[in-house]
């Protein structure tokens, strides 16, 4: 069930069985010539749809604007500060809990949001220790990707508009993918990127970090279904603790 498509009276009755809220978080940033700026948001939303099919949950409206500093020089990338994103997520968690949800699951599809999400969940918990939150960024993907993709995660953990993310999109949202424009780019990611600020426009003109042309819906399906199963398993563990 999606909150945006539901009325207040229906939600009130549904809350008796739907105690889990799903919060999709994405971004608005360049994803090469073949994927849209909203790729991360689309993936987060579609992941929530699949997760909601497995568990009793209410999917909340997405956060589309987030921290996109790395790709901030690419035209069309629009972001907000780390501090604002952290504050926004913190306040949302507190208000979602106030609405009666017993577990809030953040489904994040943008690597750049990880630190803000973690900081926000801690800040919310500090204000109200009754808040139960989980946060996911493709759990288990590092295990399944080597089995189904020709390209693996980079040593820095990056994947962007490449075979991996394009395969995700071909499975979850093929209507937004133009494979005729998919390119094979393997930029030399600076070794110092993990220890000093480096914007991606310094080493790539396309924002593609791999061979997008090798992507297939079948590869995406294998990886995404594994990730969804892992989410379901972890939510089950959390619920059993309550």
N, C-alpha and C positions, 0 to 999 in steps of 0.2 A: 504494500500500500504506500502511495506517495502522498506526503502531507499536502503538497501544492494542489492535488486533485481531490482532496477530501474536505468535508465540512466539519465544523466544530462538534456537532452532535454525533456524527458518525465516529469521529475520533474518540470522543468520550466513551462510547460503548466498546470500541475496539481496544482501548487501553487495558481492559480487563484481561486480554490475552496477549496483546502485543506490547511487551514491556521493553523491547529493544529498539533503539533509534539508530539509524545509519546516517552518518554525515559524510557526504562525498566532498573531497577537496581536490581541486585541480589547479589550473593556471591559464594564463593567456600569454602565449609566447610562440615564437617561430619554431616550426617543425619541418623545415625543408620545403621543397616545392610540391610535395605530394600529399602532405598532411595539413590539416587546418590548425589555426592558432589555438583552438579549443580542445586539442587532442587530449591533454591530461584531464580536463573536466569531463569530456565525453567518456573516457575510459573509466574514471571514477564512478560516474553515474551508471554505466552499463555493468560494472562490477557489483555495484549495490543492487541492481535489478536481479542479477544472478544469485547473489547472496540471499536476497529477500525471498527467492523461490525455495530456499532450503530451510530458512528459519522464520519464525513469526516476528516481523519487524516492520517499522515505519521508516521509509526513506525520506530524509529531509532535503530541502533545497540545497543546491551546491554552492560552494564558495569558488567563484571563478577567478578572482583576483588574489594573487599571492606573491611570494618573494621570487622574483625572476632576475636577480642581479646578474647572474652569469650570462644571460642572453639579452640583457637590457639594452644593448646597442643595436640589436636587430629591429628593423622596422616592424611595427605591429605588436611587439612585446610590451605589455602594459602590466606593471606590478605595483605593489605597496611595500612598505618597509617591514623588516622582520619584526620590529616592535609592534606595529599596528596589527600585523597578522596574528601575532601571539596574543595580543589583547582581545582581538575579535574572537578567536577560538575560545579563549578563556571565558569570556562573557557568554558565548553561545552555550558552552558546556554547562555553565551554572543555570542558565535559563531552560535548557532542555531538561535538565534534572528536575527543575521546579515544576515542569509540566507532567511529571509522574513517570518518566522513563527510568527503569532500574539499571539499564546498561546502555552506554553510548559507544558505538563502534565508529571510529573515524576511518574511512577508506580513502587514503591519500594516493594519488597517482603522479605526484610531482616530487622528485628527489629533493629539490630545493626547499621543500616545506618541512622536512623531517625534524630539524632542530626546533622550529617554531611549534610544531605539533607537540613534541615532547615537553617543551617548556610550558606550553599552555595547559597540558594535562596536569602537570605538577602544580601549577599555580591554582588551577581550579580545585584540585584535591586539598591544597593548603587552606583554601577558603571554606571548603565543605568536604570533610573526609567521607561523607556518605556517597559521594559521586563515584560511580564505577565507569571507567573508561578503558577502551582498548584502541590501539592504533595500528593499522596495517599499511604496509607498502609492499605489495606483491609477496606475501610470505611464502616461502618454499620455492620461489622462482630460481634462486641460485642452485637448487638441486635438480630441477627439471630442465632448465635451459640447455645445459650441456648435452642432454639426451635427445633433444628435439630440434635444436637450432644449429646451423653451421657456424654462427657467430656466438661467442660467449660474452659475458660481461667483461668490460675492460678492467684492468688492474685497479682503477680508481672507482669501480662500481658504477660507472656511467653507462647508460644506454639511452639513445635519443634519436628518434626518427629513423632508426636503423632497421635491420632485419627483425630484431626482437619487438620493438614497439610497433612497427608496421604490421607485423604478424598479429599482434594483439588487436590492432584496429581492424584488420581484415576479418578477424573472427567476431569481434564485438560490434563494430560499426563500419561495415564495408562501404556503406553509401557515402562515407566521407573520405575515402581513399582514391587517389588517382595514380594507379600503378604505372601508367604511361610516363609519368614524370619522376618515378622513383630513380634514385641515383645510387652509385656505389662510391662512397667517400670513406676514406680511412685516414683522417687527419692525425698528425703527430701531436698527441696531447702532451703538453709540457710536464716534465717530471715534477716540477715544483708546484703544480696546481693544488696539491693537497696541503701545502704549507704557506702559500702566499696568494693574495687575490689576483686572479687572472680571468678576464672576461673571454668568453668563447670566440668572439669575433677576431681575437688575436691569432687563432689557429684554424678556424673554419669559416668559409664563406656561405655555407649552406645550412649549418646547424645539424647536419646529418653525421652521425658517428659510426658508420658501418655500411654494409651493403643492403640497402632497403629493397633493391631489386630481387633479392633472394627470399623475401618474405612471402608466406603463404597463409591462408586461413587455417589450414590443417595444423601447421606449426603453432599458430596462435591458440587454437582450440586445445591442443595437448597441454600447453603451458597454463592457460587460463583455468581450465578445469582442475588442474592440479592445485593451483593457487586457491580457487574457491573451496575445494575440499579441505585445504589446510585452514582457511578462515573458519569454516564450519567446525572443524575439530577444536580449534583454539577457543572459539566462542563457547563451545560445549564445556570445555575445561573451566572457563571463567564462570559460567552459569552454575556449574556443579559446586563451585566454591561458596556460592552465596547461601 
